Amino acid sequence: MSNKTITKVEGSEFILERVFDAPRSLVFQAYSEAEHLKKWWGPRGWILTV
């Protein structure tokens, strides 16, 4: 994962880009599958209900 974060704001649109050292399929799963989201979304100790 890159330590550089690029943020672009235009109107009411917010775009955040990150570069991960992982296969695209795994990154997609991390954002789209509940079991992966539960492991990393939110601060430590926070419980995500999906």
KOLSELO-331633 format. One record per atom (N, C-alpha, C, O, CB): chain; x, y, z; residue in one letter; residue number from 1; atom name. Coordinates in Angstrom, 3 decimals, padded with zeros to 6 digits. Glycine has a CB too. Example, Ala and Ser with C-alpha at 12.3 -4.5 7.8 and 13.67 -1.06 7.14 Angstrom:
<atoms>
mol|x|y|z|type|seq|atom
A|013.190|-005.690|007.800|A|1|N
A|012.300|-004.500|007.800|A|1|CA
A|013.200|-003.300|007.800|A|1|C
A|014.236|-003.319|008.465|A|1|O
A|011.308|-004.473|009.046|A|1|CB
A|012.850|-002.250|007.080|S|2|N
A|013.670|-001.060|007.140|S|2|CA
A|012.900|000.030|007.870|S|2|C
A|013.409|001.138|008.039|S|2|O
A|014.084|-000.598|005.725|S|2|CB
</atoms>
This chain:
<atoms>
mol|x|y|z|type|seq|atom
A|000.844|-001.168|000.000|M|1|N
A|000.000|000.000|000.000|M|1|CA
A|000.891|001.232|000.000|M|1|C
A|001.896|001.282|000.709|M|1|O
A|-000.961|-000.003|001.212|M|1|CB
A|000.530|002.193|-000.772|S|2|N
A|001.264|003.446|-000.838|S|2|CA
A|000.927|004.318|000.364|S|2|C
A|-000.216|004.328|000.820|S|2|O
A|000.951|004.188|-002.144|S|2|CB
A|001.894|005.037|000.873|N|3|N
A|001.649|005.958|001.980|N|3|CA
A|001.103|007.287|001.497|N|3|C
A|000.749|008.147|002.303|N|3|O
A|002.920|006.184|002.767|N|3|CB
A|001.033|007.459|000.191|K|4|N
A|000.560|008.711|-000.385|K|4|CA
A|-000.935|008.623|-000.645|K|4|C
A|-001.403|007.684|-001.289|K|4|O
A|001.319|009.040|-001.687|K|4|CB
A|-001.683|009.596|-000.145|T|5|N
A|-003.121|009.654|-000.371|T|5|CA
A|-003.419|010.882|-001.208|T|5|C
A|-002.974|011.984|-000.886|T|5|O
A|-003.910|009.686|000.974|T|5|CB
A|-004.172|010.695|-002.283|I|6|N
A|-004.561|011.800|-003.153|I|6|CA
A|-006.053|012.016|-002.979|I|6|C
A|-006.847|011.094|-003.168|I|6|O
A|-004.197|011.516|-004.653|I|6|CB
A|-006.429|013.221|-002.624|T|7|N
A|-007.839|013.536|-002.431|T|7|CA
A|-008.211|014.659|-003.384|T|7|C
A|-007.534|015.685|-003.432|T|7|O
A|-008.137|013.933|-000.953|T|7|CB
A|-009.281|014.470|-004.140|K|8|N
A|-009.741|015.465|-005.096|K|8|CA
A|-011.208|015.756|-004.798|K|8|C
A|-012.023|014.837|-004.723|K|8|O
A|-009.543|014.975|-006.573|K|8|CB
A|-011.544|017.026|-004.629|V|9|N
A|-012.928|017.405|-004.353|V|9|CA
A|-013.396|018.341|-005.459|V|9|C
A|-012.789|019.384|-005.699|V|9|O
A|-013.067|018.080|-002.948|V|9|CB
A|-014.476|017.961|-006.126|E|10|N
A|-015.069|018.779|-007.178|E|10|CA
A|-016.571|018.825|-006.947|E|10|C
A|-017.250|017.806|-007.079|E|10|O
A|-014.731|018.218|-008.601|E|10|CB
A|-017.092|019.984|-006.605|G|11|N
A|-018.524|020.088|-006.359|G|11|CA
A|-018.919|019.250|-005.160|G|11|C
A|-018.360|019.415|-004.075|G|11|O
A|-019.317|019.656|-007.591|G|11|CB
A|-019.873|018.356|-005.344|S|12|N
A|-020.329|017.506|-004.240|S|12|CA
A|-019.751|016.097|-004.335|S|12|C
A|-020.231|015.182|-003.665|S|12|O
A|-021.853|017.438|-004.223|S|12|CB
A|-018.741|015.921|-005.147|E|13|N
A|-018.123|014.613|-005.336|E|13|CA
A|-016.818|014.545|-004.557|E|13|C
A|-016.018|015.480|-004.589|E|13|O
A|-017.877|014.331|-006.834|E|13|CB
A|-016.604|013.433|-003.856|F|14|N
A|-015.389|013.223|-003.075|F|14|CA
A|-014.706|011.971|-003.596|F|14|C
A|-015.308|010.897|-003.605|F|14|O
A|-015.700|013.102|-001.546|F|14|CB
A|-013.466|012.092|-004.027|I|15|N
A|-012.726|010.953|-004.568|I|15|CA
A|-011.478|010.743|-003.716|I|15|C
A|-010.694|011.667|-003.500|I|15|O
A|-012.348|011.180|-006.074|I|15|CB
A|-011.310|009.527|-003.243|L|16|N
A|-010.144|009.162|-002.454|L|16|CA
A|-009.473|007.992|-003.157|L|16|C
A|-010.108|006.965|-003.397|L|16|O
A|-010.531|008.801|-000.974|L|16|CB
A|-008.196|008.138|-003.487|E|17|N
A|-007.481|007.076|-004.196|E|17|CA
A|-006.382|006.519|-003.307|E|17|C
A|-005.664|007.270|-002.646|E|17|O
A|-006.889|007.600|-005.528|E|17|CB
A|-006.255|005.191|-003.295|R|18|N
A|-005.177|004.515|-002.575|R|18|CA
A|-004.591|003.448|-003.488|R|18|C
A|-005.289|002.910|-004.348|R|18|O
A|-005.691|003.888|-001.233|R|18|CB
A|-003.329|003.144|-003.308|V|19|N
A|-002.668|002.084|-004.064|V|19|CA
A|-002.318|000.976|-003.072|V|19|C
A|-001.616|001.210|-002.089|V|19|O
A|-001.380|002.617|-004.819|V|19|CB
A|-002.817|-000.237|-003.341|F|20|N
A|-002.581|-001.376|-002.462|F|20|CA
A|-001.665|-002.381|-003.147|F|20|C
A|-001.774|-002.605|-004.352|F|20|O
A|-003.912|-002.043|-002.061|F|20|CB
A|-000.775|-002.976|-002.389|D|21|N
A|000.095|-004.025|-002.896|D|21|CA
A|-000.644|-005.353|-002.727|D|21|C
A|-000.285|-006.178|-001.887|D|21|O
A|001.485|-004.036|-002.148|D|21|CB
A|-001.683|-005.542|-003.542|A|22|N
A|-002.532|-006.737|-003.459|A|22|CA
A|-003.224|-006.920|-004.803|A|22|C
A|-003.371|-005.958|-005.557|A|22|O
A|-003.585|-006.618|-002.294|A|22|CB
A|-003.647|-008.132|-005.111|P|23|N
A|-004.379|-008.363|-006.355|P|23|CA
A|-005.698|-007.577|-006.363|P|23|C
A|-006.335|-007.414|-005.322|P|23|O
A|-004.652|-009.873|-006.543|P|23|CB
A|-006.097|-007.098|-007.532|R|24|N
A|-007.347|-006.337|-007.659|R|24|CA
A|-008.536|-007.101|-007.103|R|24|C
A|-009.400|-006.524|-006.443|R|24|O
A|-007.605|-005.985|-009.116|R|24|CB
A|-008.580|-008.399|-007.369|S|25|N
A|-009.722|-009.202|-006.912|S|25|CA
A|-009.833|-009.190|-005.384|S|25|C
A|-010.939|-009.143|-004.847|S|25|O
A|-009.594|-010.652|-007.418|S|25|CB
A|-008.705|-009.230|-004.686|L|26|N
A|-008.725|-009.211|-003.221|L|26|CA
A|-009.161|-007.841|-002.696|L|26|C
A|-009.934|-007.758|-001.742|L|26|O
A|-007.338|-009.575|-002.662|L|26|CB
A|-008.671|-006.783|-003.310|V|27|N
A|-009.075|-005.431|-002.904|V|27|CA
A|-010.574|-005.250|-003.129|V|27|C
A|-011.259|-004.684|-002.277|V|27|O
A|-008.274|-004.352|-003.690|V|27|CB
A|-011.090|-005.720|-004.258|F|28|N
A|-012.527|-005.631|-004.534|F|28|CA
A|-013.322|-006.390|-003.472|F|28|C
A|-014.332|-005.889|-002.977|F|28|O
A|-012.847|-006.188|-005.942|F|28|CB
A|-012.874|-007.586|-003.124|Q|29|N
A|-013.555|-008.375|-002.091|Q|29|CA
A|-013.540|-007.644|-000.747|Q|29|C
A|-014.527|-007.672|-000.013|Q|29|O
A|-012.894|-009.761|-001.949|Q|29|CB
A|-012.432|-006.998|-000.429|A|30|N
A|-012.319|-006.285|000.844|A|30|CA
A|-013.347|-005.168|000.962|A|30|C
A|-013.805|-004.854|002.061|A|30|O
A|-010.919|-005.715|001.003|A|30|CB
A|-013.711|-004.565|-000.173|Y|31|N
A|-014.700|-003.483|-000.178|Y|31|CA
A|-016.122|-003.968|-000.418|Y|31|C
A|-017.068|-003.242|-000.112|Y|31|O
A|-014.339|-002.472|-001.228|Y|31|CB
A|-016.303|-005.157|-000.951|S|32|N
A|-017.647|-005.566|-001.389|S|32|CA
A|-018.244|-006.757|-000.639|S|32|C
A|-019.434|-007.035|-000.792|S|32|O
A|-017.604|-005.894|-002.834|S|32|CB
A|-017.459|-007.458|000.158|E|33|N
A|-017.978|-008.627|000.868|E|33|CA
A|-018.010|-008.362|002.373|E|33|C
A|-017.026|-007.922|002.966|E|33|O
A|-017.122|-009.875|000.559|E|33|CB
A|-019.167|-008.643|002.971|A|34|N
A|-019.400|-008.334|004.385|A|34|CA
A|-018.330|-008.916|005.302|A|34|C
A|-017.872|-008.235|006.219|A|34|O
A|-020.754|-008.850|004.806|A|34|CB
A|-017.931|-010.143|005.073|E|35|N
A|-016.949|-010.777|005.959|E|35|CA
A|-015.614|-010.037|005.948|E|35|C
A|-014.946|-009.950|006.978|E|35|O
A|-016.735|-012.232|005.553|E|35|CB
A|-015.223|-009.507|004.795|H|36|N
A|-013.979|-008.729|004.725|H|36|CA
A|-014.170|-007.366|005.377|H|36|C
A|-013.307|-006.916|006.131|H|36|O
A|-013.520|-008.558|003.258|H|36|CB
A|-015.289|-006.703|005.097|L|37|N
A|-015.552|-005.375|005.664|L|37|CA
A|-015.522|-005.394|007.186|L|37|C
A|-015.004|-004.468|007.810|L|37|O
A|-016.903|-004.854|005.183|L|37|CB
A|-016.068|-006.434|007.780|K|38|N
A|-016.118|-006.536|009.243|K|38|CA
A|-014.726|-006.500|009.866|K|38|C
A|-014.570|-006.090|011.016|K|38|O
A|-016.833|-007.819|009.656|K|38|CB
A|-013.721|-006.927|009.116|K|39|N
A|-012.370|-007.031|009.661|K|39|CA
A|-011.600|-005.710|009.637|K|39|C
A|-010.633|-005.550|010.380|K|39|O
A|-011.600|-008.067|008.896|K|39|CB
A|-012.019|-004.757|008.788|W|40|N
A|-011.202|-003.556|008.687|W|40|CA
A|-011.963|-002.239|008.658|W|40|C
A|-011.347|-001.190|008.841|W|40|O
A|-010.383|-003.645|007.485|W|40|CB
A|-013.269|-002.245|008.438|W|41|N
A|-014.012|-000.989|008.293|W|41|CA
A|-014.280|-000.380|009.669|W|41|C
A|-014.913|-001.020|010.509|W|41|O
A|-015.347|-001.223|007.535|W|41|CB
A|-013.819|000.816|009.907|G|42|N
A|-014.056|001.514|011.167|G|42|CA
A|-012.886|001.385|012.122|G|42|C
A|-011.952|000.624|011.871|G|42|O
A|-015.306|000.991|011.825|G|42|CB
A|-012.937|002.131|013.221|P|43|N
A|-011.839|002.106|014.185|P|43|CA
A|-011.762|000.782|014.947|P|43|C
A|-012.731|000.025|014.999|P|43|O
A|-011.991|003.252|015.168|P|43|CB
A|-010.616|000.520|015.524|R|44|N
A|-010.384|-000.699|016.302|R|44|CA
A|-011.432|-000.822|017.409|R|44|C
A|-011.695|000.142|018.127|R|44|O
A|-008.957|-000.700|016.906|R|44|CB
A|-012.020|-001.990|017.544|G|45|N
A|-013.025|-002.227|018.567|G|45|CA
A|-014.448|-001.899|018.138|G|45|C
A|-015.398|-002.192|018.864|G|45|O
A|-012.691|-001.439|019.767|G|45|CB
A|-014.601|-001.301|016.979|W|46|N
A|-015.917|-000.927|016.465|W|46|CA
A|-016.554|-002.131|015.803|W|46|C
A|-015.862|-002.894|015.129|W|46|O
A|-015.815|000.254|015.469|W|46|CB
A|-017.849|-002.324|015.976|I|47|N
A|-018.547|-003.467|015.392|I|47|CA
A|-019.366|-003.001|014.201|I|47|C
A|-020.162|-002.069|014.314|I|47|O
A|-019.452|-004.162|016.440|I|47|CB
A|-019.173|-003.644|013.068|L|48|N
A|-019.904|-003.320|011.844|L|48|CA
A|-021.042|-004.307|011.669|L|48|C
A|-020.819|-005.517|011.635|L|48|O
A|-018.967|-003.340|010.607|L|48|CB
A|-022.252|-003.802|011.558|T|49|N
A|-023.412|-004.640|011.295|T|49|CA
A|-023.710|-004.559|009.808|T|49|C
A|-023.964|-003.478|009.277|T|49|O
A|-024.648|-004.200|012.149|T|49|CB
A|-023.680|-005.702|009.138|V|50|N
A|-023.901|-005.726|007.687|V|50|CA
A|-025.189|-006.450|007.392|V|50|C
A|-025.569|-006.587|006.228|V|50|O
A|-022.721|-006.401|006.947|V|50|CB
</atoms>
